Amino acid sequence: MVVVMKASATTAEIGNVMQRAEALGAQTQPIYGQDHTVIALIGDLTRVRRETFDAMAGVLKTVRIQDPYKLASRATHPEGTVINVDGIRFGGEEVVVMAGPCSVESRAQIIETAMAVKEAGASVLRGGAFKPRTSPYSFQGLGEEGLKYLAEAREMTGLPVISEVMTIEAIDMVAEYVDILQIGARNMQNYGLLQAVGKAKRPVMLKRGISGEINELLMCAEYILSNGNMEVMLCERGIRTYETATRNTFDLNAIPVLKRSSHLPVVADPAHGTGDWELVPPMSLAAVAAGADALILEVHPDPESAMSDGDQSLKPERFAELMGGLRKVAEAVGRKVASPGEQESVPIDADGRRAVLA
């Protein structure tokens, strides 16, 4: 159930509704929109009656949410959520492009790539410091050393950073270096991890599981939202089907379905969706046409020698060419590609750690 407050509702009236709901055993989550404040009631609602709130001062109406994902549902937040990361807006009119290597391999590699993707027009730098791999003998990432290189690249370019967190124990450490926490496909249903990043003070990009249904992805987002973190993005990265021509089956349908079902920004990952760099440009263009709010792409200065995902990584010059096409498609559908911005001033210590969690 959600309680929609009048545009004129006061802070005291909003507080009274929340106190009343909590007294009846419900958990409350206020969602502040442009025109109205909506209070989502979740948890045990057996004692909650709509009539209780309809009569309260400042209340416009109460609405039953039929979707099992209450906080992720567009019915809860019709306007759509916009997440601001150092001035880069996910879910707004602009399409955000995140780019960088699958894995941070060295200081020189990540800095070279960061400069190249910024010059081409990317707004966010991606790079894996902890790499979940099918084989335990494959390159697993540089760990905290890789995070330090990412932080240095951010300082040199001004690009915010996204990187994956794999364990509950690593959340605080990763959050000290990066701007967006990524939950990978293999961890989509790692409920303990989802609850923990729900308490973290960082935006989260949640990838769809290898065989995950859309409703399962939304329910996993609900774990994060219900723990207090409302800055969640949903990422379509391809699913496993019987088809073997590509690494995964990139589900373009998921983008408009998620936009219809949820208010959360939607990210497309055509690199993992196809596994083939030649297919990444056409699928990137298609994703923007389908309504994606952002793309996350793999770029490497020498894909043939990459320690992971070289087959699906674009060379910097190919990435620059793709950016030109993305701008044309975005314009054709009434949007534009976000430009790299200057990073907001954030205290950083000598190791590249953020001194204050925003």
Phi, psi and omega in degrees: 000144172235145175252116180267120181273152175296155178300332182270003184299138180273166177301321180295320180294320176297317179297322180296319178296316181296318179296320180295317180296317180293327177294335179269004176098003181270155168266146183239144176221105179285139178235115187265110179262180182292323183251326185224153168264132178245133177251112178276131177253120183230169181093217182279108183251020184296331181263001185268130177237139181301322184300331180301319185268332179301331183271356185276149180298136176088354183272131176272312180192164171242145185225132173279129178263118183280333180296143177291335177268094188288312185282332180277345186291141176293337176297331178284328188217076187301333187288335187092135181275138173244125182252122182261116178242100180052042178090352176267124187255115175267127180098001177267206182286334183271147175267124182267135176248121174254133185210153179157182184284156173302313182235141169284117185256331180195166177298314182297319183296314185287325179290317177301316181292318180301316180294322181292316183288328176293316180300325180282343176120005176293150182254342183222141178263129175251153176180137182266126174262330175241118188245111173286122183237153179299319179260134177292349181265353178282162179303126186255005180099165183269356179068220185298329176301318177296322178296323178295320178295320177298317179296321178294319177297323177297317181295327182282329186251337186082003181278128170300159187239139171241136177208156186279142170245134189249338184227156177299320184296334185269354187302309184298319180294312181297319182295338178287340182253330190246167182260333180227130176270130177257132170255116185285170184301322182292341182253010183306321182253026172275086193296326177297318178294319180298316179296323182290317178289341173295339178261355181280153181260057177214144170300153183233134169254118183257119180273144176293138181295160184304324177235026186280136172283160181298318179297326177293320176300316181293323177292326176292322174299326180299325177300318180290312182299318184291348176261010169108348180266107183268002182260080184236135173246147180254131185242121172273119184232019180091148181234162180276125177229190179284348182288135182244000181290336178232164182301314175223175173260112182284114189270087178298330178304326185298330185295303178293330178296315179294322179295327178285323187276329189227156177270356185282146177299147182245129180249142176248136178239083183286346178292307177289333180294333182242323183075014187218117186300330180292336180269347183296314180300310181296324179287330175295315179297319180294322180296319178295318178297329181280350176113010180299140178275340182202159172237146171236117190237152179258125180230133182219137181294338180214076186304329182296334180253009181298144180282346176202142172058033178296327183296335182251008182265138177272143169286154183307321181291326177289324177296317179298320178295319178297321180302323177298318178293322180297321179297321180293316180293317179301316179297323182295332180256018174080024178230185173212162180275131180298144177264150177301136180247172176277133182292139176295151182291119178229129180300129181234135178271184187296337180268003181088006180281147173283123184289333181230130174279119183296000000 
